[in-house]
Amino acid sequence: MAWVAQQNPQELFTTSIAEAEISYGVALLEAGQRRTQLESAVRQMFEQDFYRRILPFDSPAAVLYGPLVAQRRKLGKPIAQADAQIAAIVRAQAATLATRNIRDFTDCQLSLISPWQGS
């Protein structure tokens, strides 16, 4: 993806929630060469490529989580737990969220970018 290639890798972060979601997705695959290769690639990505740049769902994020979920519910736009945790982490860090899933993060008071749309 061109957008990622244009970024300073040391300025890109991910979340422990994204790490968990990806790990879960790989674990769902049938045992075999594809799963083994993906497990290795995912492990390398999180242990090396994102070394010390995996943001946790910590107390500052937890404080933001409840009001964020409640606000979305009041708006009639419930949010998935994982998405709400990611949004809370991003807000706690005053960061920008790069995601293909812009719609699920609207009304979360986040700065959003969709690298796939070039926005």
C-alpha distances in whole Angstrom, upper triangle without the diagonal:
4,6,6,7,9,11,14,13,17,16,14,16,16,20,22,22,18,19,22,21,18,21,23,21,21,25,25,24,27,28,27,25,22,23,24,21,19,21,21,17,17,20,19,16,18,21,19,16,17,21,23,20,20,22,25,27,30,33,32,29,32,34,31,30,34,34,30,31,35,33,31,34,36,34,34,30,30,27,26,27,24,22,25,25,22,23,26,24,22,25,27,24,24,20,18,16,12,12,12,16,17,20,21,21,23,26,26,26,22,20,17,14,11,8,8,11,10,13
4,6,5,6,9,12,13,17,16,14,17,18,21,24,24,21,22,25,24,22,25,27,25,25,29,29,28,31,32,31,29,25,26,27,24,22,24,24,20,20,23,21,18,21,23,21,17,19,22,24,21,22,24,27,29,31,34,33,30,33,35,32,32,35,35,32,33,36,34,32,35,37,35,35,31,32,29,29,30,27,25,27,27,23,24,27,25,23,25,27,25,24,20,18,17,13,14,14,18,18,22,23,22,24,27,26,26,23,20,17,14,12,8,9,11,9,12
4,5,5,7,10,11,14,13,11,14,15,19,22,22,19,21,24,22,21,24,26,24,25,28,29,29,32,33,32,30,27,27,28,25,23,25,24,21,20,23,21,18,19,22,20,17,17,20,22,18,20,21,24,26,28,31,29,27,30,32,29,29,32,32,28,30,33,31,29,32,34,32,33,29,30,27,26,27,24,22,24,24,21,21,24,22,19,22,24,21,20,17,14,13,10,11,12,16,16,19,21,20,21,24,23,23,19,16,14,10,9,6,8,10,8,10
4,5,5,8,8,11,11,9,11,13,16,19,20,17,18,21,20,18,21,24,22,22,26,27,27,30,30,30,27,24,25,25,22,20,22,21,17,17,19,17,14,16,18,16,13,13,17,18,15,17,18,22,24,26,29,28,25,28,30,28,28,31,31,28,29,33,31,30,33,35,33,33,30,30,26,26,26,23,21,24,23,19,20,23,20,18,21,23,20,20,16,14,13,10,12,13,16,17,21,21,20,22,25,23,23,20,17,15,12,11,8,10,13,11,13
4,6,8,8,12,12,11,14,16,20,22,23,20,21,24,23,21,24,26,25,24,28,29,28,31,32,31,28,25,26,26,23,21,23,22,18,18,20,18,15,18,20,17,13,15,18,20,17,19,21,25,27,29,32,31,29,32,34,31,31,35,35,32,33,37,35,33,36,39,36,37,33,33,30,29,30,26,25,27,27,23,24,26,24,21,24,26,23,23,19,17,16,13,15,16,20,20,24,25,24,26,29,27,27,23,20,18,15,14,11,12,15,13,15
4,7,9,12,11,11,15,17,21,24,25,22,23,26,25,24,26,29,27,28,31,32,32,35,35,34,32,29,29,30,26,25,26,25,22,22,23,21,18,20,22,19,16,17,19,21,18,20,22,25,27,30,32,30,28,32,33,31,31,35,35,31,33,36,35,33,36,38,36,37,33,34,31,30,31,28,26,28,27,23,24,26,24,21,24,25,22,21,18,16,16,13,16,17,20,20,24,25,24,25,28,26,26,22,19,17,14,14,11,13,15,12,14
4,6,8,7,7,11,14,18,21,22,19,20,24,23,22,25,27,26,26,30,31,31,34,35,34,32,29,29,29,26,24,25,24,21,20,22,19,16,18,19,17,13,14,16,17,14,17,18,22,24,26,29,27,25,29,30,28,28,32,32,29,31,34,32,31,34,36,34,35,32,32,29,28,29,25,23,25,24,21,21,23,21,18,21,22,18,18,15,13,14,12,15,17,20,20,23,24,22,24,26,24,23,20,17,16,13,14,11,14,16,13,14
4,5,5,7,11,14,17,20,22,20,20,24,24,23,25,28,27,27,30,32,32,35,35,35,32,30,29,29,26,24,25,24,21,20,21,18,16,17,18,15,12,12,14,15,13,16,17,21,24,25,28,26,25,29,30,28,29,33,33,30,32,35,34,33,36,38,36,38,34,34,31,30,30,26,25,26,25,21,22,24,21,18,21,22,18,18,15,14,15,14,17,20,22,22,26,26,24,26,28,26,25,21,18,18,16,17,14,18,20,17,18
4,5,5,8,11,15,18,20,17,17,21,21,20,21,25,24,24,27,29,29,32,32,31,29,27,26,26,23,21,22,20,17,17,17,15,12,13,14,12,8,9,11,12,10,13,15,19,22,23,26,25,24,27,29,27,28,31,32,29,31,34,33,32,35,37,36,37,33,33,29,28,28,24,23,25,23,20,21,22,19,17,21,21,17,18,15,15,15,14,16,19,21,22,26,25,23,26,28,26,25,21,19,18,16,17,15,18,20,18,19
4,6,8,11,14,17,19,18,17,21,22,21,22,26,26,25,28,30,31,34,33,33,31,29,28,27,25,23,23,22,19,18,18,16,13,13,14,12,9,8,9,10,8,11,13,17,20,21,24,23,22,25,27,26,27,30,31,28,30,34,33,32,35,37,36,37,34,33,30,29,28,24,24,25,23,19,21,22,18,17,19,19,15,17,14,15,15,15,18,21,23,23,27,26,24,26,28,26,25,21,19,19,18,19,17,20,23,21,21
4,7,10,13,16,18,17,17,21,22,21,23,26,26,26,29,31,31,34,35,34,33,30,29,29,27,24,24,24,21,19,20,18,15,15,16,14,11,10,12,11,9,11,12,16,19,20,23,21,20,23,25,23,24,28,28,26,28,31,30,29,32,34,33,34,31,30,27,27,26,23,21,22,21,17,18,19,16,14,16,16,13,13,10,11,12,12,16,19,21,20,24,24,21,23,25,22,21,18,16,16,15,17,15,18,20,18,18
4,7,11,14,15,13,14,18,18,17,19,22,22,22,25,27,28,31,31,31,29,27,26,26,24,21,21,21,18,16,17,16,12,12,14,13,10,8,11,11,7,9,11,14,17,19,22,20,19,22,24,22,22,26,27,24,26,29,28,27,30,32,31,32,28,28,24,24,23,20,18,20,18,15,16,17,14,12,15,16,13,13,10,10,10,9,12,16,17,18,21,21,19,21,23,21,20,16,15,14,13,14,13,16,18,17,17
4,7,10,12,10,11,15,15,15,17,19,20,20,23,25,26,29,30,30,29,26,25,25,23,20,20,20,17,15,15,15,11,10,12,12,10,7,9,9,5,6,7,11,13,15,18,17,15,19,21,19,19,23,24,21,23,26,26,25,28,30,29,30,27,26,22,21,20,17,16,17,15,12,13,14,11,10,13,13,11,12,9,10,9,10,12,16,17,17,21,20,17,20,22,19,19,15,15,14,14,15,15,17,20,19,19
4,7,8,7,8,11,12,11,13,16,16,17,19,21,23,26,27,27,26,24,22,22,21,18,17,18,16,13,14,14,10,9,12,13,10,7,10,10,7,5,6,9,11,14,17,17,14,17,20,18,17,21,22,20,21,24,24,23,26,28,27,28,24,23,19,18,17,13,13,15,12,9,12,13,10,9,13,13,11,14,11,11,9,10,11,14,15,16,19,17,16,19,21,18,18,15,15,14,14,15,15,17,20,20,19
4,5,5,6,9,10,11,12,14,16,17,18,20,22,26,26,27,27,24,22,23,22,19,18,19,17,14,14,15,12,10,13,14,13,10,12,11,8,5,4,6,8,11,14,14,11,14,17,15,15,18,20,17,18,22,22,21,23,26,26,26,23,21,17,15,14,10,11,12,9,7,10,11,7,9,12,12,11,14,12,12,10,12,12,15,15,17,19,17,15,18,20,17,18,15,16,15,16,17,17,19,22,22,22
4,5,5,6,9,10,10,12,14,15,16,18,21,24,24,26,26,23,21,21,21,18,16,18,17,13,13,15,13,10,12,15,14,11,12,11,10,6,6,5,7,10,14,14,12,13,17,16,15,18,21,19,19,22,23,22,24,27,27,27,24,22,18,16,13,10,12,13,10,9,12,12,9,12,15,14,14,17,15,16,14,15,15,18,17,19,21,18,17,21,22,19,20,18,19,19,20,20,21,22,25,25,25
4,5,5,6,9,10,11,12,14,15,17,19,23,24,25,26,23,20,22,22,18,17,19,18,14,15,17,15,12,15,17,16,14,15,15,13,9,9,8,7,11,14,15,12,13,16,15,13,16,19,16,16,20,21,19,21,24,24,24,21,18,14,12,10,6,8,10,7,6,10,11,9,11,14,14,15,17,15,16,13,14,14,16,15,17,18,15,15,18,20,17,19,17,18,17,19,19,20,21,23,25,24
4,5,5,6,8,10,11,12,14,15,17,21,22,23,23,20,18,19,19,15,15,17,15,11,13,15,12,10,14,16,14,12,14,15,12,9,10,10,11,14,18,18,15,16,19,18,16,19,21,18,18,22,23,21,22,26,25,25,21,19,15,13,12,8,9,12,10,8,11,13,11,12,15,16,16,18,15,15,12,12,11,13,13,15,17,15,14,18,20,17,19,17,18,16,17,16,17,18,21,22,22
4,6,5,6,9,10,11,12,14,16,19,20,21,21,19,16,17,17,13,12,14,12,9,10,12,10,7,11,13,12,10,12,13,11,8,10,10,12,15,18,19,16,18,21,20,19,22,24,21,21,25,26,24,26,29,29,28,25,23,19,16,15,11,13,15,12,11,15,16,13,15,18,18,17,20,18,18,15,15,14,16,16,19,21,18,18,22,24,21,23,20,21,19,20,19,19,20,23,24,24
4,6,5,6,9,10,10,12,15,18,19,21,21,19,16,17,18,14,13,15,15,11,12,14,13,11,13,16,16,14,15,16,15,11,12,11,11,15,18,19,17,17,21,20,18,21,23,21,20,24,25,23,24,28,28,27,24,21,18,14,13,9,12,14,12,11,15,16,14,16,19,19,19,22,20,20,17,17,16,18,17,20,21,18,19,22,24,21,24,22,23,21,22,21,22,22,25,27,27
4,5,5,6,9,10,11,13,17,18,20,21,18,15,17,17,14,13,16,15,11,13,16,14,12,16,18,17,16,18,18,17,13,14,14,14,17,20,21,18,18,22,21,18,21,23,20,19,23,24,22,23,26,26,25,22,19,16,12,12,8,10,13,12,11,15,16,15,16,19,20,20,22,20,20,16,16,14,15,14,17,18,16,17,20,22,20,23,21,22,20,20,19,20,20,23,25,25
4,5,5,6,9,10,11,15,16,17,17,15,12,14,14,10,10,12,11,8,10,13,11,10,14,16,15,14,16,18,16,13,15,15,16,19,23,24,20,21,25,24,21,24,26,24,23,26,27,25,26,30,29,28,24,22,19,16,15,12,13,16,15,13,17,19,17,18,21,22,22,24,21,20,17,16,14,15,15,18,20,18,19,22,25,23,25,22,23,21,20,19,19,19,22,24,24
4,5,5,6,9,10,14,14,16,16,14,11,12,13,10,8,11,11,8,9,12,11,10,13,16,16,15,16,18,17,14,16,15,16,20,23,24,22,22,26,25,23,25,28,25,24,28,29,27,28,32,31,30,27,24,21,18,17,13,16,18,16,16,19,21,19,20,24,24,23,26,23,23,20,19,18,19,19,22,23,21,22,25,28,25,28,25,26,24,24,23,23,23,26,27,28
4,5,5,6,9,12,14,16,17,15,12,14,15,12,10,14,14,11,13,16,15,14,17,19,19,18,20,21,20,17,18,17,17,21,24,25,22,22,26,25,22,24,27,25,23,27,28,26,26,30,30,28,25,23,19,16,15,12,15,18,16,16,19,21,20,21,24,25,25,27,25,25,21,21,19,19,18,22,23,20,21,25,27,25,28,26,27,25,25,24,24,23,27,28,29
4,5,5,7,11,13,14,15,13,10,13,13,10,10,14,13,11,13,16,15,15,18,20,19,19,21,23,21,18,20,19,20,23,26,27,24,24,28,27,24,26,29,26,24,28,29,26,27,31,30,28,25,23,20,16,16,14,16,19,18,17,20,22,21,22,25,26,26,28,25,24,21,20,17,17,17,21,21,19,21,24,27,25,28,26,27,24,24,22,22,21,24,26,27
4,5,5,9,10,11,12,9,6,9,10,7,7,10,10,9,11,14,13,14,16,18,18,18,20,22,21,19,21,21,21,25,28,29,26,27,30,29,27,29,32,29,28,31,32,30,31,34,34,32,29,27,23,20,20,17,19,22,21,20,23,25,23,24,28,28,28,30,27,26,23,22,20,19,20,23,25,23,24,28,30,28,31,28,29,26,26,24,23,23,26,28,29
4,5,8,9,11,13,11,8,10,12,10,8,12,13,11,12,16,16,16,17,20,21,20,22,24,23,20,22,21,22,25,28,30,27,27,31,30,27,29,32,30,28,31,33,31,31,35,35,33,30,27,24,20,20,17,20,23,21,21,24,26,24,26,29,29,29,32,29,29,25,25,22,22,22,26,27,24,26,30,32,30,33,30,31,29,29,27,27,26,29,31,32
4,7,9,12,14,12,9,12,14,12,11,15,16,14,16,19,19,19,21,23,23,23,25,27,26,23,24,23,24,27,30,31,28,28,32,31,28,30,32,30,28,31,33,30,30,34,33,31,28,26,23,20,20,17,20,23,22,22,25,27,26,27,30,31,31,33,31,30,26,25,23,22,22,25,26,23,25,29,31,30,33,31,32,29,29,27,27,26,29,31,32
4,6,8,10,8,6,10,11,10,10,14,14,13,16,18,18,19,21,23,23,23,25,28,27,24,26,26,26,30,33,34,31,31,35,34,31,33,35,33,31,34,36,33,33,37,36,34,31,29,26,23,23,20,22,26,25,24,27,29,28,29,32,33,33,35,32,31,28,26,23,23,23,27,27,25,27,31,34,32,35,33,33,31,30,27,27,26,29,31,33
4,6,9,9,7,10,12,12,12,15,16,16,18,20,21,22,23,25,26,26,28,30,30,27,29,29,29,33,36,37,34,34,38,37,34,36,39,36,34,38,39,36,36,40,40,37,34,32,29,26,26,24,26,29,28,28,31,33,32,33,36,37,36,39,36,35,31,30,27,26,26,30,31,29,31,35,37,36,39,36,37,34,33,31,31,29,32,34,36
4,7,8,6,7,11,11,11,13,15,16,16,19,20,21,22,24,25,26,27,30,29,27,30,29,30,33,37,38,35,35,39,39,36,38,41,38,36,40,41,38,39,43,42,40,37,35,32,28,28,26,28,31,30,29,33,34,33,34,37,38,37,39,37,36,33,31,29,28,29,33,33,32,33,37,40,38,41,38,39,36,35,33,32,31,34,36,38
4,6,5,6,9,10,11,12,14,15,17,19,20,21,22,24,25,26,27,30,30,28,31,31,32,35,39,40,37,38,41,41,38,40,43,40,39,42,43,41,41,45,44,42,39,37,34,31,31,28,30,33,32,31,34,36,34,35,39,39,38,40,38,37,33,31,29,29,30,33,35,33,35,38,41,39,42,39,39,37,35,33,32,30,34,36,38
4,6,5,6,9,10,11,12,14,15,17,18,20,21,22,22,24,26,29,29,27,30,31,32,35,39,40,37,38,42,41,39,41,44,41,39,43,44,41,42,46,45,43,40,38,35,32,32,29,30,34,32,31,34,36,34,35,38,39,38,40,37,36,33,30,29,28,29,33,35,33,35,38,41,39,42,39,39,36,34,32,30,29,33,34,36
4,5,5,6,9,10,11,12,14,15,16,18,20,21,21,22,24,27,27,25,28,29,30,33,37,38,35,36,39,38,36,38,41,38,36,40,41,38,39,43,42,40,36,35,32,29,29,26,27,31,29,28,31,33,31,32,35,36,35,37,34,32,29,27,25,24,26,29,31,30,31,35,38,36,38,36,35,32,31,28,27,25,29,30,33
4,5,5,6,9,10,10,12,14,15,16,18,19,20,21,22,25,25,23,26,26,27,30,34,35,32,33,37,36,33,36,38,35,34,38,39,36,37,41,40,38,35,33,30,26,26,23,25,28,27,26,29,31,29,30,33,34,33,35,32,31,28,26,24,24,25,28,30,28,30,33,36,34,37,34,34,31,30,28,27,26,29,31,33
4,5,5,6,9,10,11,12,14,16,16,18,19,20,21,24,24,23,26,26,28,31,34,36,33,34,38,37,35,37,40,37,36,40,41,38,39,43,42,41,38,35,32,29,28,25,27,30,28,27,31,32,30,31,35,35,34,36,33,32,29,28,26,26,27,31,33,31,32,36,38,36,38,36,36,33,32,30,28,28,31,33,35
4,5,5,6,9,10,11,12,14,15,16,16,18,20,23,23,22,25,26,28,31,35,36,33,34,38,37,35,38,40,37,36,40,41,38,40,43,42,41,37,35,32,29,29,25,27,30,28,27,30,32,29,30,34,34,32,35,31,30,28,26,24,24,26,29,31,30,31,34,37,35,37,34,34,31,30,28,26,25,29,30,32
4,5,5,6,8,10,10,12,14,15,15,16,18,21,20,19,22,23,25,28,32,32,30,31,34,33,31,34,36,33,32,36,37,34,36,39,38,37,34,32,28,25,25,22,23,26,25,23,26,28,26,26,30,31,29,31,28,27,24,22,21,21,22,26,28,26,27,31,34,32,34,31,30,28,26,24,23,22,26,27,29
4,6,5,6,9,10,11,12,14,14,15,17,20,19,18,21,21,23,26,30,31,28,29,33,32,30,33,35,33,32,36,37,34,36,39,39,38,34,32,28,25,24,21,23,26,24,22,26,27,25,26,30,30,28,31,28,28,25,23,22,23,24,27,29,27,28,32,34,32,34,31,31,29,28,26,25,25,28,29,31
4,6,5,6,9,10,10,11,13,14,15,19,19,18,21,22,24,27,31,32,30,31,34,34,32,35,37,35,34,38,39,37,38,42,41,40,37,35,31,28,27,24,25,28,26,24,28,29,26,27,31,31,29,31,29,28,26,24,23,24,26,29,31,30,30,33,36,34,35,32,32,30,28,27,25,25,29,30,32
4,5,5,6,9,10,10,10,12,14,17,17,16,20,21,23,26,30,31,28,30,33,32,31,34,36,33,33,37,37,35,37,40,39,38,35,33,29,27,26,22,23,26,24,22,26,27,25,25,29,29,27,29,26,25,23,21,20,21,23,26,28,27,27,31,34,31,33,30,29,27,25,24,22,22,26,26,28
4,5,5,6,8,10,10,11,12,15,15,13,16,18,20,23,27,27,25,26,30,29,27,30,32,30,29,33,34,32,33,37,36,35,32,30,26,23,22,19,20,23,21,19,22,24,21,22,25,26,24,26,23,23,20,19,18,19,21,24,26,24,24,28,31,28,30,27,27,24,23,22,21,21,25,25,27
4,5,5,6,8,9,10,11,14,14,13,16,17,20,22,26,27,25,26,30,29,28,31,33,31,31,34,35,33,35,39,38,38,34,32,28,25,24,20,22,24,22,20,24,25,22,23,26,26,24,27,24,24,22,21,21,22,24,26,29,27,27,30,33,30,32,28,28,27,26,25,24,24,28,28,30
4,6,5,5,7,9,9,13,13,13,17,18,21,24,28,28,26,28,31,31,30,33,35,33,33,36,37,35,37,40,40,39,36,34,30,27,26,23,24,26,24,22,25,26,23,23,27,27,24,27,24,24,22,21,21,23,24,27,30,28,28,31,34,31,32,29,28,27,25,25,23,23,27,27,29
4,6,6,5,6,8,12,11,11,14,16,19,22,26,26,24,26,29,28,27,30,32,29,30,34,34,32,34,37,36,36,32,31,27,25,24,20,21,23,21,18,22,23,20,20,24,24,21,24,21,20,18,17,17,19,21,23,26,25,24,28,30,28,29,25,25,23,21,21,19,20,24,24,25
4,6,6,5,6,9,9,8,11,13,16,18,22,23,21,23,26,25,24,28,30,27,28,31,32,30,32,36,35,35,31,29,26,23,22,18,19,21,18,16,20,20,17,18,22,21,19,22,19,19,18,17,18,20,21,23,26,24,23,27,29,26,27,24,24,22,22,22,20,22,25,25,26
4,6,6,5,8,10,9,13,14,18,20,23,24,23,25,28,27,27,30,32,30,31,34,35,34,36,39,38,38,35,33,29,26,25,21,23,24,21,19,23,23,20,21,24,23,21,24,22,22,21,20,21,23,25,27,30,28,27,30,32,29,30,27,27,26,25,25,24,25,28,28,29
4,6,5,9,10,11,15,17,20,22,26,26,25,27,30,29,29,32,34,32,33,36,37,35,38,40,40,40,36,35,31,29,27,24,24,26,23,21,24,25,21,21,25,24,22,24,21,22,21,20,21,24,25,27,30,29,28,31,33,30,31,27,27,26,24,24,23,24,28,27,28
4,6,9,9,10,14,16,20,22,25,25,24,26,29,28,27,31,33,30,31,35,35,33,36,39,38,38,34,33,29,27,26,22,23,25,22,19,22,23,20,19,23,23,20,22,19,19,18,17,18,20,22,24,28,26,25,28,31,28,28,25,24,22,21,21,19,21,24,23,24
4,6,5,6,10,13,16,18,22,21,20,22,25,24,24,28,29,27,28,31,31,30,33,35,35,35,32,30,26,25,23,19,20,22,19,16,19,20,16,16,20,19,16,19,16,17,16,15,17,19,21,23,26,24,23,26,28,25,25,22,21,20,20,20,18,21,24,23,24
4,5,7,11,13,17,18,21,21,20,23,26,25,25,29,31,29,30,33,33,32,35,38,37,38,34,33,29,27,25,22,22,24,21,18,21,21,17,18,21,20,17,20,18,19,19,19,20,23,24,26,29,27,26,29,31,27,28,24,24,23,23,24,22,24,27,27,27
4,6,8,11,14,15,18,18,18,20,23,23,23,27,28,26,28,31,32,31,33,36,36,37,33,32,28,26,24,21,22,22,19,17,20,19,15,16,19,17,15,18,16,18,18,19,21,24,25,26,29,27,25,28,29,26,26,23,22,23,23,24,23,26,28,27,27
4,6,9,13,14,17,17,16,19,21,21,21,25,26,24,25,29,29,28,31,33,33,33,30,29,25,24,22,18,19,20,17,14,16,16,13,13,16,15,12,15,13,14,14,15,17,20,21,22,25,23,21,24,26,22,22,19,19,19,19,20,19,22,25,24,24
4,6,10,12,15,15,14,16,19,18,18,22,23,21,22,26,26,26,28,31,30,31,28,26,22,20,18,15,16,17,14,11,14,14,11,11,15,14,12,15,13,14,13,14,16,19,19,21,23,21,19,23,24,21,21,18,19,18,19,20,20,22,25,24,24
4,7,9,12,12,10,13,15,15,15,18,20,18,20,23,23,23,25,28,28,29,25,24,20,19,16,14,14,14,11,9,12,11,7,9,11,10,9,12,11,13,12,14,16,19,19,20,22,20,18,21,22,18,18,16,17,17,18,20,20,23,25,25,24
4,5,9,10,8,10,13,13,13,16,19,17,18,21,22,22,24,27,27,28,25,22,19,17,15,12,14,13,9,9,12,10,7,10,12,10,10,14,13,16,15,17,18,21,20,21,23,20,18,21,22,18,19,17,19,19,21,22,23,25,27,27,26
4,7,8,6,7,10,10,10,13,15,14,15,18,19,19,21,23,24,25,22,20,16,15,12,10,12,10,7,8,10,8,6,10,11,9,11,14,14,16,15,17,18,21,19,20,22,19,17,20,20,16,17,16,18,19,21,22,24,26,28,28,27
4,6,5,6,9,10,10,13,15,15,16,19,20,21,22,25,26,27,24,22,19,18,15,14,15,13,10,11,12,9,8,11,12,9,11,14,15,18,17,20,21,24,23,23,25,22,19,22,22,18,19,18,20,21,23,25,27,29,31,31,29
4,5,5,6,9,10,12,14,14,16,18,19,20,22,24,25,26,24,22,20,19,16,16,17,14,11,13,14,10,10,13,12,9,12,15,17,19,19,23,23,27,25,25,26,23,21,23,22,18,19,18,21,23,25,27,29,31,33,33,31
4,5,5,7,9,11,12,13,15,17,18,19,21,22,23,25,23,21,19,19,16,16,16,13,11,12,12,8,8,10,9,6,9,11,14,17,17,21,22,25,24,23,24,21,19,21,19,16,16,15,18,20,23,25,27,30,31,31,29
4,5,5,6,9,11,10,12,15,15,16,18,20,21,22,20,18,16,15,13,12,12,10,7,9,8,5,5,8,7,5,8,11,12,15,14,18,19,22,20,20,21,18,15,18,17,13,14,13,16,17,20,22,24,27,28,28,26
4,5,5,7,10,10,11,13,15,16,17,19,20,22,20,17,15,15,12,12,13,10,8,10,10,7,8,11,11,9,12,14,16,18,17,21,21,24,22,22,22,19,17,19,18,14,15,16,19,20,23,25,27,29,30,31,29
4,6,7,8,9,11,12,14,15,17,18,20,21,20,18,16,17,14,15,15,12,11,13,12,8,10,13,11,9,13,14,16,19,19,22,23,26,23,23,23,20,18,19,17,14,15,16,19,21,24,26,29,31,32,32,30
4,6,6,6,9,10,11,12,15,16,17,19,17,16,14,15,13,14,13,9,9,11,9,6,8,10,8,7,11,12,14,16,16,19,20,23,20,19,20,17,14,15,14,10,11,12,15,17,21,23,26,28,28,29,26
4,6,5,6,9,10,11,12,14,16,17,15,13,11,12,9,11,10,6,6,9,8,5,8,11,9,10,13,14,15,17,16,19,19,21,19,18,18,15,13,15,13,10,12,13,16,17,21,22,25,27,28,29,26
4,5,5,6,9,10,11,12,14,16,14,12,11,13,11,13,13,9,10,13,11,9,12,14,13,13,16,17,19,20,19,22,22,24,21,20,20,17,15,16,14,12,14,15,19,20,24,25,28,30,30,31,29
4,6,5,6,9,10,10,12,14,13,12,12,14,13,15,14,10,12,14,11,10,13,14,12,13,16,16,18,19,19,22,22,24,21,20,19,16,14,15,12,10,11,14,18,19,23,25,28,29,30,31,28
4,5,5,6,9,10,11,13,11,10,9,11,11,12,11,7,9,11,8,7,11,12,10,12,15,15,16,16,15,19,18,20,17,16,15,13,11,11,9,6,9,11,14,16,19,21,24,26,26,27,24
4,5,5,6,9,10,11,9,7,7,9,8,11,10,7,9,12,10,9,13,14,13,15,18,18,19,19,17,20,19,20,17,16,15,12,11,12,10,9,12,13,17,18,21,22,25,26,27,28,26
4,6,5,6,9,10,10,8,9,12,12,15,13,10,13,15,13,12,16,17,15,17,20,20,21,22,20,23,22,24,20,19,17,15,14,14,11,11,13,16,19,20,24,25,28,29,29,31,28
4,5,5,6,9,9,9,10,13,14,16,14,11,14,16,13,13,16,17,14,16,20,19,20,20,19,22,21,22,19,17,15,13,12,11,8,8,10,13,17,18,22,23,27,28,27,29,26
4,5,5,6,5,5,7,10,12,14,12,9,13,14,12,13,16,16,15,17,20,19,20,19,17,20,18,19,16,14,12,10,10,9,7,7,11,13,16,16,20,21,24,25,25,26,24
4,5,5,5,5,7,11,12,15,13,11,15,17,15,15,19,19,18,20,23,23,23,23,21,23,21,22,18,17,15,12,13,13,11,11,14,17,20,20,23,24,27,28,28,30,27
4,5,7,8,11,14,16,19,17,14,18,19,17,17,21,21,19,21,24,24,25,24,23,25,24,24,21,19,17,15,15,14,11,12,15,18,21,21,25,26,29,30,29,31,28
4,5,8,11,14,16,19,16,14,18,19,16,17,21,20,19,22,24,23,23,22,21,23,22,22,18,17,14,13,13,11,9,11,13,16,19,19,22,23,27,27,26,28,25
4,6,10,13,15,18,16,15,18,19,17,19,22,22,21,24,26,25,25,24,22,24,22,22,18,17,14,12,13,12,11,13,16,18,21,21,23,23,27,27,26,29,26
4,6,10,13,15,12,12,15,16,14,16,19,19,18,21,23,23,22,21,19,20,18,18,14,13,10,9,10,9,9,10,14,15,18,17,20,20,24,24,23,25,23
4,7,9,12,10,9,13,14,13,15,18,18,18,20,23,22,22,21,19,20,18,18,15,14,12,9,10,11,11,11,15,16,19,18,21,21,24,24,24,27,25
4,6,8,7,6,10,11,10,12,15,15,15,18,20,20,19,18,16,17,15,16,12,12,10,7,8,10,10,10,13,14,17,16,18,19,22,22,22,25,23
4,6,5,6,9,10,10,12,14,15,16,18,20,21,20,19,16,17,15,15,12,13,12,8,10,13,14,12,16,16,19,17,19,19,22,22,23,25,24
4,5,5,6,9,10,10,12,14,15,16,18,20,19,19,16,18,16,17,14,16,15,11,12,15,15,13,16,16,19,18,21,21,23,24,25,27,26
4,5,5,6,9,10,11,12,14,15,17,18,17,17,14,15,14,15,13,14,14,11,11,15,16,13,16,15,18,17,18,18,20,21,23,25,24
4,5,5,6,9,10,10,12,14,15,16,15,14,11,13,11,12,10,11,11,7,7,11,12,10,13,12,14,13,15,15,18,19,20,22,20
4,5,5,6,9,10,10,12,14,15,15,15,12,15,14,15,13,13,13,9,8,11,11,8,12,11,14,14,17,18,20,21,22,24,22
4,5,5,6,9,10,10,12,14,14,14,12,15,14,17,14,15,16,12,11,14,14,11,13,13,15,15,18,19,21,22,24,25,23
4,5,5,6,9,10,11,12,11,11,9,11,11,14,12,13,14,11,9,13,14,10,12,11,13,12,14,15,17,19,21,22,20
4,5,5,6,9,10,10,10,10,8,11,11,14,12,11,12,10,7,10,10,7,9,7,10,10,13,15,17,19,20,21,19
4,5,5,6,9,10,10,12,11,14,15,18,16,15,16,13,11,13,12,8,10,9,12,13,16,18,21,23,24,24,22
4,5,5,6,9,9,10,10,13,14,17,16,16,18,15,12,15,15,11,12,10,12,13,16,18,20,22,23,24,22
4,5,5,6,5,7,7,10,12,15,14,14,16,14,11,13,13,10,10,7,9,10,12,15,17,19,20,20,18
4,5,5,6,8,9,13,14,18,16,15,17,15,11,13,12,9,8,6,9,11,14,17,19,22,22,22,20
4,6,8,11,12,15,17,21,19,18,20,18,15,16,16,12,11,10,12,14,17,20,22,25,26,25,23
4,5,9,10,14,16,20,19,18,21,19,16,17,17,14,13,11,11,13,16,19,20,23,24,23,21
4,7,10,13,16,19,19,17,19,18,15,16,15,12,10,8,8,11,14,17,19,22,22,21,19
4,7,10,13,16,16,15,18,17,13,15,16,13,11,8,7,9,11,14,15,19,19,18,16
4,6,10,13,13,12,15,15,11,13,14,12,10,7,5,6,7,10,12,15,16,15,13
4,6,10,10,9,12,12,9,11,13,11,11,7,6,5,6,8,10,13,14,14,12
4,7,9,8,12,12,10,13,15,14,14,10,9,6,5,6,7,9,11,11,10
4,5,6,10,10,9,11,15,14,15,12,11,7,6,5,7,8,10,11,11
4,6,9,10,10,12,16,15,17,14,13,10,8,5,7,6,8,11,11
4,6,6,7,9,13,13,15,13,13,10,10,8,10,10,11,13,13
4,6,5,6,10,11,12,10,10,7,8,7,10,11,10,12,11
4,5,5,9,10,13,12,13,10,11,10,14,14,13,15,14
4,6,9,9,12,11,13,11,13,12,15,15,16,18,16
4,6,6,8,8,10,8,11,11,15,16,16,17,15
4,5,7,8,9,8,11,12,16,17,16,17,15
4,6,8,10,11,14,16,19,20,19,21,18
4,5,9,10,13,15,19,20,20,21,18
4,7,9,13,16,19,21,20,21,17
4,6,10,13,15,18,18,18,15
4,7,10,13,16,15,15,12
4,7,10,12,12,12,9
4,6,9,9,8,6
4,5,5,6,6
4,5,5,6
4,6,8
4,5
4
